[in-house]
Amino acid sequence: MRPKQDSIAFARMMAQIDADDSHPKPDDGKIIELEPASQPLVRVGEIYGRAIKYTRTFGLVEWVDDRRVYHVEWFPAGQVKRVDQESWRGRQL
């Protein structure tokens, strides 16, 4: 019997792989993935999310919008700001 597959987790993984493949600056160095326990809460403009990967000058941020749609996007590191739990206004994944 095959185990039940988590289609939501699979879709998120595929979105992250697509993001890795479309990094805005491919020569920016190795993509470093943060362990789930060490992924900081961040804010980029009006977006509140979690930093999940980084390179020398970019950070990959994941978030869920008001319609509960999952997003993942690379942002210049200078735009990614850490926030504490009390200041974070995002939606849980």
MIDOSE-1310 file (N, C-alpha, C; in nm, 2 decimals, decimal comma, always signed):
residues 93
mrpk	+0,08/-0,12/+0,00/+0,00/+0,00/+0,00/+0,09/+0,12/+0,00; +0,06/+0,22/-0,09/+0,14/+0,34/-0,10/+0,10/+0,44/+0,01; +0,19/+0,51/+0,07/+0,15/+0,61/+0,16/+0,08/+0,73/+0,10; -0,01/+0,79/+0,17/-0,08/+0,91/+0,12/+0,02/+1,02/+0,09
qdsi	+0,00/+1,09/-0,02/+0,09/+1,19/-0,05/+0,03/+1,33/-0,02; +0,11/+1,42/+0,03/+0,07/+1,55/+0,07/+0,08/+1,64/-0,05; -0,03/+1,67/-0,12/-0,02/+1,75/-0,24/+0,01/+1,89/-0,21; -0,02/+1,95/-0,10/+0,01/+2,09/-0,07/+0,16/+2,10/-0,05
afar	+0,22/+2,01/+0,03/+0,37/+2,01/+0,05/+0,44/+1,99/-0,08; +0,39/+1,90/-0,16/+0,45/+1,88/-0,29/+0,45/+2,00/-0,38; +0,33/+2,07/-0,38/+0,32/+2,20/-0,46/+0,42/+2,30/-0,41; +0,43/+2,31/-0,28/+0,53/+2,41/-0,22/+0,67/+2,38/-0,26
mmaq	+0,71/+2,25/-0,25/+0,84/+2,20/-0,29/+0,87/+2,24/-0,44; +0,77/+2,21/-0,52/+0,79/+2,24/-0,66/+0,80/+2,39/-0,69; +0,73/+2,48/-0,61/+0,74/+2,62/-0,62/+0,88/+2,67/-0,58; +0,93/+2,60/-0,48/+1,07/+2,64/-0,43/+1,18/+2,60/-0,53
idad	+1,16/+2,48/-0,60/+1,25/+2,44/-0,70/+1,25/+2,53/-0,82; +1,12/+2,57/-0,86/+1,11/+2,66/-0,97/+1,18/+2,80/-0,94; +1,17/+2,84/-0,81/+1,23/+2,97/-0,77/+1,38/+2,95/-0,77; +1,44/+2,84/-0,73/+1,58/+2,81/-0,74/+1,63/+2,83/-0,88
dshp	+1,55/+2,77/-0,97/+1,59/+2,77/-1,12/+1,57/+2,91/-1,18; +1,50/+3,00/-1,12/+1,48/+3,13/-1,18/+1,54/+3,24/-1,09; +1,65/+3,21/-1,02/+1,71/+3,31/-0,93/+1,75/+3,43/-1,02; +1,73/+3,55/-0,98/+1,75/+3,67/-1,06/+1,90/+3,69/-1,09
kpdd	+1,99/+3,63/-1,02/+2,13/+3,65/-1,04/+2,20/+3,51/-1,03; +2,20/+3,43/-1,13/+2,25/+3,29/-1,12/+2,39/+3,28/-1,07; +2,47/+3,38/-1,09/+2,61/+3,37/-1,04/+2,63/+3,43/-0,90; +2,53/+3,43/-0,82/+2,53/+3,49/-0,69/+2,58/+3,40/-0,58
gkii	+2,63/+3,28/-0,62/+2,68/+3,19/-0,52/+2,58/+3,08/-0,50; +2,63/+2,99/-0,41/+2,55/+2,87/-0,38/+2,42/+2,91/-0,30; +2,31/+2,84/-0,33/+2,18/+2,87/-0,26/+2,19/+2,79/-0,13; +2,18/+2,86/-0,02/+2,18/+2,80/+0,12/+2,04/+2,78/+0,17
elep	+2,00/+2,66/+0,21/+1,87/+2,64/+0,26/+1,87/+2,64/+0,41; +1,78/+2,72/+0,47/+1,78/+2,73/+0,62/+1,69/+2,61/+0,67; +1,74/+2,56/+0,79/+1,66/+2,45/+0,85/+1,53/+2,51/+0,90; +1,42/+2,44/+0,90/+1,29/+2,49/+0,94/+1,29/+2,56/+1,08
asqp	+1,37/+2,51/+1,17/+1,37/+2,57/+1,31/+1,44/+2,71/+1,31; +1,52/+2,73/+1,20/+1,60/+2,86/+1,20/+1,56/+2,95/+1,09; +1,44/+2,93/+1,03/+1,39/+3,02/+0,93/+1,33/+3,15/+1,00; +1,39/+3,26/+0,98/+1,34/+3,38/+1,05/+1,21/+3,44/+0,99
lvrv	+1,13/+3,50/+1,07/+1,01/+3,57/+1,03/+1,07/+3,70/+0,97; +1,01/+3,74/+0,85/+1,06/+3,86/+0,78/+0,95/+3,94/+0,73; +0,99/+4,06/+0,69/+0,89/+4,15/+0,62/+0,97/+4,21/+0,50; +0,90/+4,21/+0,38/+0,95/+4,27/+0,26/+0,84/+4,37/+0,21
geiy	+0,86/+4,50/+0,24/+0,75/+4,59/+0,21/+0,63/+4,56/+0,29; +0,51/+4,52/+0,23/+0,39/+4,49/+0,30/+0,37/+4,34/+0,31; +0,47/+4,26/+0,27/+0,46/+4,11/+0,27/+0,53/+4,07/+0,40; +0,46/+3,98/+0,47/+0,51/+3,92/+0,59/+0,53/+3,77/+0,56
grai	+0,64/+3,71/+0,58/+0,67/+3,57/+0,55/+0,78/+3,52/+0,63; +0,84/+3,42/+0,57/+0,95/+3,35/+0,63/+1,07/+3,33/+0,53; +1,19/+3,37/+0,57/+1,30/+3,35/+0,49/+1,34/+3,20/+0,49; +1,35/+3,14/+0,37/+1,38/+2,99/+0,37/+1,51/+2,96/+0,30
kytr	+1,56/+3,05/+0,22/+1,69/+3,02/+0,15/+1,76/+3,16/+0,12; +1,89/+3,15/+0,09/+1,96/+3,28/+0,06/+2,08/+3,25/-0,02; +2,13/+3,35/-0,09/+2,25/+3,36/-0,16/+2,33/+3,48/-0,11; +2,43/+3,52/-0,17/+2,51/+3,63/-0,12/+2,43/+3,76/-0,11
tfgl	+2,34/+3,79/-0,21/+2,27/+3,91/-0,22/+2,12/+3,90/-0,23; +2,07/+3,78/-0,22/+1,92/+3,76/-0,23/+1,87/+3,67/-0,12; +1,74/+3,69/-0,08/+1,68/+3,60/+0,01/+1,55/+3,55/-0,05; +1,52/+3,42/-0,03/+1,40/+3,36/-0,08/+1,30/+3,36/+0,03
vewv	+1,18/+3,42/+0,01/+1,08/+3,44/+0,11/+0,96/+3,36/+0,07; +0,90/+3,29/+0,16/+0,77/+3,23/+0,14/+0,66/+3,29/+0,22; +0,54/+3,30/+0,17/+0,43/+3,36/+0,24/+0,30/+3,31/+0,18; +0,19/+3,33/+0,26/+0,06/+3,30/+0,22/-0,02/+3,43/+0,22
ddrr	-0,09/+3,46/+0,11/-0,16/+3,58/+0,10/-0,30/+3,57/+0,16; -0,38/+3,68/+0,15/-0,51/+3,69/+0,21/-0,61/+3,58/+0,16; -0,58/+3,53/+0,04/-0,67/+3,43/-0,02/-0,61/+3,29/+0,01; -0,51/+3,28/+0,09/-0,45/+3,16/+0,13/-0,37/+3,09/+0,02
vyhv	-0,32/+3,17/-0,07/-0,24/+3,13/-0,18/-0,09/+3,13/-0,14; -0,02/+3,03/-0,17/+0,12/+3,02/-0,13/+0,21/+3,09/-0,24; +0,30/+3,17/-0,19/+0,40/+3,24/-0,28/+0,54/+3,21/-0,23; +0,63/+3,22/-0,32/+0,77/+3,21/-0,29/+0,85/+3,30/-0,40
ewfp	+0,93/+3,39/-0,35/+1,00/+3,48/-0,44/+1,13/+3,53/-0,38; +1,23/+3,55/-0,47/+1,36/+3,61/-0,44/+1,35/+3,76/-0,43; +1,41/+3,81/-0,32/+1,41/+3,96/-0,30/+1,56/+3,99/-0,27; +1,60/+4,12/-0,31/+1,73/+4,16/-0,27/+1,74/+4,16/-0,12
agqv	+1,86/+4,12/-0,07/+1,88/+4,10/+0,07/+1,85/+4,23/+0,15; +1,88/+4,35/+0,09/+1,85/+4,47/+0,16/+1,71/+4,50/+0,18; +1,62/+4,44/+0,11/+1,47/+4,46/+0,13/+1,41/+4,36/+0,23; +1,49/+4,26/+0,27/+1,43/+4,16/+0,36/+1,47/+4,20/+0,50
krvd	+1,37/+4,22/+0,58/+1,39/+4,27/+0,72/+1,34/+4,17/+0,82; +1,42/+4,13/+0,91/+1,37/+4,04/+1,02/+1,28/+4,11/+1,11; +1,17/+4,04/+1,16/+1,08/+4,10/+1,25/+1,06/+4,00/+1,36; +1,02/+4,04/+1,48/+0,99/+3,95/+1,59/+0,85/+3,90/+1,58
qesw	+0,82/+3,80/+1,66/+0,69/+3,74/+1,65/+0,58/+3,84/+1,68; +0,60/+3,93/+1,77/+0,49/+4,03/+1,80/+0,46/+4,13/+1,69; +0,56/+4,16/+1,61/+0,55/+4,25/+1,50/+0,50/+4,18/+1,37; +0,51/+4,05/+1,36/+0,48/+3,98/+1,24/+0,33/+3,97/+1,21
rgrq	+0,29/+4,01/+1,09/+0,15/+4,01/+1,06/+0,11/+3,92/+0,95; +0,19/+3,81/+0,93/+0,16/+3,72/+0,82/+0,06/+3,61/+0,86; +0,04/+3,52/+0,77/-0,05/+3,41/+0,79/+0,04/+3,28/+0,80; +0,00/+3,20/+0,89/+0,07/+3,07/+0,91/+0,06/+2,98/+0,79
l	+0,16/+2,91/+0,76/+0,16/+2,82/+0,64/+0,08/+2,70/+0,67
